[in-house]
Amino acid sequence: MKINEYQELAQRTSNKILTKGEHLLNGALGLCGEAGEVADSVKKAFMQGHPIDRAHIAEELGDVCWYIAEAAAAIDYDLETIMAQNIEKLRKRYPEGFDPERSIHREE
């Protein structure tokens, strides 16, 4: 599946009565909530001795993707564009790949 195809299919389950601003709010708040669920699952594994529940983490990461698609659509961006812009930013920041020294003394 292509990333923009995912976004289009995900948007089929978005609440059509919301305004653009409400879609953005839904995306931003939902993203925080789902990322928190990923973090909680990882925390339980590393701090409380639970087994790493890969299937649960994958499910929650899928929910993260849905909310990213929701927020992106609310600002009239497709996911491919957002991802390409991010890769370009990373290439400029780390032209030879990650470098701890460049990370510590990075230009904004």
C-alpha positions as CSV (number, residue, x, y, z in Angstrom):
1,M,0.0,0.0,0.0
2,K,1.2,3.5,-0.8
3,I,1.2,6.1,2.0
4,N,-1.2,8.4,0.3
5,E,-3.5,5.5,-0.4
6,Y,-3.4,4.8,3.3
7,Q,-4.3,8.4,4.1
8,E,-7.2,8.3,1.6
9,L,-8.6,5.0,3.1
10,A,-8.1,6.2,6.7
11,Q,-10.0,9.4,5.9
12,R,-13.0,7.2,5.0
13,T,-13.5,6.7,8.8
14,S,-13.0,10.4,9.7
15,N,-16.0,12.2,11.1
16,K,-17.3,14.2,8.1
17,I,-19.2,16.7,10.2
18,L,-16.1,18.2,11.9
19,T,-14.6,21.5,10.7
20,K,-11.0,21.6,9.4
21,G,-10.0,23.0,12.8
22,E,-11.8,20.2,14.7
23,H,-10.1,17.6,12.4
24,L,-6.7,19.1,13.3
25,L,-7.6,19.1,17.0
26,N,-8.8,15.5,16.8
27,G,-5.6,14.5,15.0
28,A,-3.3,16.3,17.5
29,L,-5.0,15.1,20.6
30,G,-5.5,11.6,19.3
31,L,-1.9,11.4,18.3
32,C,-0.9,12.3,21.9
33,G,-3.2,9.7,23.3
34,E,-2.1,6.9,21.0
35,A,1.6,7.7,21.4
36,G,1.0,7.5,25.2
37,E,-0.5,4.1,24.8
38,V,2.7,3.0,22.9
39,A,4.8,4.5,25.6
40,D,2.8,2.8,28.3
41,S,3.2,-0.6,26.7
42,V,7.0,-0.1,26.4
43,K,7.2,1.2,30.0
44,K,5.4,-1.8,31.3
45,A,7.9,-4.1,29.5
46,F,11.0,-2.3,30.7
47,M,10.0,-1.0,34.1
48,Q,7.5,-3.6,35.3
49,G,8.7,-6.8,33.8
50,H,5.8,-7.4,31.4
51,P,6.7,-9.2,28.1
52,I,7.0,-6.9,25.1
53,D,3.6,-7.1,23.4
54,R,4.6,-6.5,19.8
55,A,1.1,-7.1,18.5
56,H,-0.3,-4.5,20.8
57,I,2.4,-2.0,20.1
58,A,1.9,-2.5,16.3
59,E,-1.9,-1.9,16.8
60,E,-1.3,1.3,18.7
61,L,1.3,2.4,16.1
62,G,-1.5,1.9,13.5
63,D,-3.7,4.2,15.5
64,V,-0.8,6.8,15.6
65,C,-0.8,6.6,11.8
66,W,-4.5,7.2,11.6
67,Y,-4.2,10.4,13.7
68,I,-1.2,11.6,11.7
69,A,-3.3,11.1,8.5
70,E,-6.2,13.0,10.1
71,A,-4.0,16.0,11.2
72,A,-2.3,16.1,7.8
73,A,-5.6,16.1,5.9
74,A,-6.8,18.9,8.2
75,I,-3.9,21.1,7.0
76,D,-4.3,20.0,3.4
77,Y,-1.1,18.0,3.2
78,D,-0.7,14.5,1.9
79,L,1.5,12.1,3.9
80,E,4.0,11.6,1.1
81,T,4.7,15.3,1.0
82,I,5.2,15.4,4.8
83,M,7.5,12.4,4.7
84,A,9.5,13.8,1.8
85,Q,9.9,17.2,3.6
86,N,11.1,15.3,6.7
87,I,13.7,13.3,4.8
88,E,15.0,16.5,3.2
89,K,15.3,18.1,6.7
90,L,17.2,15.0,8.0
91,R,19.5,15.0,4.9
92,K,20.5,18.6,5.6
93,R,20.9,17.9,9.3
94,Y,22.8,14.6,8.9
95,P,24.3,14.5,5.4
96,E,26.4,11.4,6.2
97,G,23.8,9.8,8.4
98,F,23.4,10.3,12.2
99,D,26.3,11.8,13.9
100,P,26.2,12.4,17.7
101,E,28.5,15.4,17.4
102,R,26.2,17.0,14.8
103,S,23.3,16.3,17.1
104,I,24.9,18.0,20.1
105,H,26.1,21.0,18.1
106,R,23.3,21.3,15.6
107,E,22.3,24.5,13.8
108,E,18.5,25.1,14.0
